[in-house]
Amino acid sequence: MATWGEFAEQAPKLAEKAVEILARTGTEEVLLATVRDSEPPRIHPVTIQVRDGGLFIFIHPSSKLTDLETDGRYALHTYMDPARPDEFAVRGRARPVEGDRRNQLAASWPWTVRDDVRAFELLVDEAVLGERGADEWPPRYSTWVAGA
């Protein structure tokens, strides 16, 4: 597993393009998949931010919070934009962010973060970038794997 900063240091062009794709909605919204035990995956729309060398998320009390607290595995994927169909996906494990660091993140988060909302840093195990024009298929994929 790697932090976002470590990923960006080892694959700067892929990380730069990923940030561009993540930000294209203007709200850094993505689809987050979480799992727990042998239950089927859950898919959730969420807001993420890349800052200070990390990929961060806040999660309200919910099944996805329980998933991250008990299992930690996640995958996320950007929303598709037919006019700009490049895509980015990442998977790995989430680790809690608490105390002063959590409060610093919450203070500048795009929505008001209540005290019962948990913060996580999403560590990167694998990142995949798919690039294509509006009329191209299939995408050209670039993959980065931690420790490879």
KALINLIN-V741813 format. One record per helix or strand of 2 or more residues. SS is the DSSP state (H for helix, E for strand). FROM is the first residue (numbers start at 1). TO is the last residue. Records with the same first field share a line. If there is no record, write none. Layout:
SS = FROM-TO  FROM-TO
This chain:
H = 4-10  12-23  63-70  99-107
E = 29-34  42-51  54-59  73-78  87-97  118-131  140-145
